[in-house]
């Protein structure tokens, strides 16, 4: 489960990565949605997050992203794959991602359907929460011994730098206990 970013970002520099992502996603949603293009772009953004974190000196194993576009299917996949999990986070709201480790690589399953269900909040909110979800889960993999609040504090700093924007103060002040039981 990832902390959803609250608050508004009123100043989005045109040269920022955030602005670029918003423009690209907006173009995909104009008219008839091309889901192949959407999938490709969402995976490219995930890879951008991986590259940014690696270039920031953060180490993690090989990670695959599995994007699930139907929230009901996501819930079923999560139920089946985490049935025997030792460490389960109990989220207060809908689950947005979970991680499965095996001896070869790690896979993060993302509930893209949940983000799409909230698209009425706008493309900036969609992109911000997408990138935040990606970074949050990668940080959990990179730093398995950090607690939820330490991960939140790190993700606030990293997401702002990655997107090249100032995140809202409301997000910085969130507590992990707002999202987890």
N, C-alpha and C positions, 0 to 999 in steps of 0.2 A: 504494500500500500504506500502510495506516495502522497506527500502533502500537496494539496491543490493550492496554487498560488492565488491569493486574493488581492484586491486593490487594482488600481489602474496604472498603466504606464502611459503618461501623456506625451513624453518626449521620446520619440523613436527616430534616432538619426537615420537619414536616408542611406548612409554608407554602412550601416550596421548589418551584421549577419541576421539579426532579428527582422529588420525591414525586408531583406532579401527573401527570407523564408516566408514572410507574410505575402509578399508579392507572388511567389511561386505557388503557394497553396491557393491563394485567391484565384489565380489563373486556372488551376485544375478544377475548381468548383464552379467556374463560370459556365453556364449552359449545362450540357450533359456531362456528368462526372465520368471521367476515364479512370476506373479503379486500378488499372494496371499502372498508369502514371502516378496515381496517388500512392500505391504500394511502393513503387520505385523511389519516389521522393521521400517518403517516410523512412525508408531504409537508408537512403543517402544521408538524411539528417541524423539517424542513429550512428552511422559511420563517422560523420563529422564530430559527434560527441566523443566517440572512441578516440579519434585522432587528437582532438583537443585535450582530452584528459591524459593521454599518453605523452603529448608534448609538454604537459604541465608537470611531468615527472611521476604520474600516478601509474602504478603497475597493477595489472590484472591478467588473468588467463584469457584464452580465446573465448569470445562470447558470441553467441548467435542470438538474433532477435526473431521471435515468432509473433507476428501481429494478428490479433483476432478482432474481426470487425463486427461480430455479433456478440453482444454482452451475455446473452443466455448461453451461447456456445462456450464463451470464455469461462463462465461460472462452472459449466460441466467439465471442461478440460481441467480447470483448477482443482475441482473436487476429485477427479480421477487421478491426477498426477501427484497431488499432495496428500492423498489418503494416508500414507505411511510416513509422512514427514515428521522429523523429530522436533524441529524448531518452527513453530507456526506463529506468525504475527496475527493478532486478532484486530482487524480494522473496525473502526466505528462506522464507517461508511462503505460504499462499494469498493471492491478490490480493483486496483488499476494495473497491478503487475505481480508476478511471482517468479521465483528463480528455481530452476532444477539443475543440480550439479550431477555430472557423471565423470568417469575417469578420463574422458577425452576432452570435453569442453563443457561450458556452462551455457544454458539457454534461458533467456528471459522471455516470458510470455507477457505481452502487453494487451490490455483491454482497450483497444482503439475505439471499439464500439461505444464505450462510456464517454470518451472525449467527443466523438461524433454526435452523441445524444445531447451534448451541451454546446453544440456549435452555435446556437443562437446567442451565446455570449460573445461571439465574434472570432475572427481568424487570429487576432493577436492572442486572445485567451487560449485558443486551441494550440497554437504554436508554443506559447509559454509553458503550458501544462504538459505538452508532449515532450519538450526538451527537458523539463523538470523531471518527468517520469523516467526518461532515459538516464539522466545523470544520477538520479537518486538510486536506481537499481544497480548501476555500474559501481557507484561508491560503496554500496553494501557488499558487493563482491570484492572490491579492492581492499576494503577495510572491515573485515568480518568481526573484529573485536571492538569496533566503535559502537557506542550506543546510538539509539535513534535520534537523540537531540544533537549529538556530535555530527551525525550524518546530515541532519537538517541544516546546521550551521555551515557546514562545508558546501552543501549544495547551493545555498543562498549565494555564497561568494562565487562559486564556479559558474552557475547559470548566468549571473549578471555579466561576468567576464566573457563567457562563450557567446552570448547574444549581443554583447557590446551595448548594454543598456543599464540604467539604474533601476533595480527592482523596487517595488513599493515597500515602504517601511512596514506595512501591515504584514507582509510575508516574513520579513526578518524577525518580527516579534512573535511568530507562531511557536507553539510548543508541541513537541512530538506527542504529548499526552492529549492534544486536541484531536489526534487521528487514530490513536491506538488505545486499546483497553489495557 
